[in-house]
Amino acid sequence: MSRIGNNPIALPEGVTVDIQPDVITVKGKLGELSQPYDSVSIAQEDGQLVFSRPSESKSHKAKHGLYRALVANMVQGVSAGFTKELELVGVGYRASNQGQKLDLALGFSHNIVFELPNEVKVETVSEKGKNPIIKLSSHDNQLIGSIAAKIRSFRKPEPYKGKGVKFVGEEIRRKAGKSA
């Protein structure tokens, strides 16, 4: 039994849903998202989306919970949006942005210039005495997650000093150095 798939999704004010036989489209104040689906049926009943599966097979149970979670992320994205924050830990690590171009100084011989898609809004915060922070916001949870993972992959946090690009609030497993 899929516990996630059985939960209905409440539709907030200003969100409209268009259900086609193989694609669902969600529109809201922040944008529009669509997702192809199969093996489940979606119905809109009194301000809620209800998901049901045709049988109790393992693949139908898996897709039941999957598509319910994806559509719930779409509804939250077009109504409230998503935000991810990355922190640059290290001496001389800097971040700046000009429009959709993110310029990162991460201790390499050259700066990394990363072009962001138009759906993602970027903001860099640099305060004296604190680590620089990159704030990403978008209505598409999958897109913002992949962009944040790509930025983190430029310089992953290392376990000895903790230097690198990490998510705000992420715990880094630290190792002891050489024992004397």
C-alpha positions, 0 to 999 in steps of 0.5 A, spaced: 500 500 500 502 506 498 501 511 503 504 517 499 499 516 493 493 515 497 494 522 500 490 527 496 493 534 494 490 540 496 490 545 491 491 552 494 488 559 491 490 561 484 492 554 482 489 551 476 490 544 473 489 541 466 488 533 466 490 530 459 490 522 458 497 522 459 500 529 461 498 533 467 499 541 467 499 545 473 499 553 472 500 558 478 502 565 480 509 563 479 509 559 472 507 553 469 509 546 469 507 539 466 509 532 467 507 526 463 504 520 467 502 513 466 499 507 470 495 512 475 488 515 474 488 523 476 481 526 478 480 533 481 474 533 486 472 539 491 479 543 490 483 536 491 487 532 486 486 524 488 490 519 485 488 512 484 492 506 481 489 500 477 492 494 480 496 492 486 502 490 482 509 493 484 510 497 479 503 500 479 504 501 487 511 505 485 508 509 480 502 511 484 507 514 490 512 517 485 507 521 480 503 524 487 509 526 489 511 529 483 505 533 482 505 535 489 512 538 488 509 542 482 503 545 486 507 547 491 512 550 486 507 554 482 504 557 488 510 558 493 516 556 490 522 553 492 529 556 495 536 553 495 542 556 499 549 554 498 555 556 502 562 557 500 567 555 505 574 557 504 579 562 504 578 567 498 572 563 496 567 568 492 561 568 488 558 574 484 552 574 479 551 579 473 544 577 471 544 569 469 551 569 470 554 566 476 562 567 477 565 563 482 572 564 485 573 557 488 581 556 489 582 554 482 587 558 477 581 561 473 574 563 475 568 559 474 562 562 470 556 558 470 550 560 466 543 559 469 537 558 466 532 563 466 527 559 470 532 560 476 533 566 480 540 567 483 542 572 488 549 572 492 550 575 499 557 577 501 558 579 508 564 581 511 567 576 516 561 571 514 562 565 508 559 567 501 552 565 500 548 563 493 541 563 494 537 560 488 530 560 487 525 557 482 518 554 481 521 547 478 524 543 484 527 538 479 531 544 476 533 547 482 536 541 485 540 539 479 543 546 478 544 546 486 548 539 485 552 542 479 554 548 483 556 544 489 560 539 484 565 544 482 568 544 489 565 538 494 566 539 501 573 536 503 573 532 510 579 534 513 578 542 513 571 542 511 572 547 505 568 547 499 561 548 496 556 546 501 548 546 502 546 551 508 545 546 514 549 540 511 553 536 516 560 535 513 563 528 516 570 530 519 576 526 519 582 527 524 588 529 520 595 525 521 596 523 528 603 525 531 
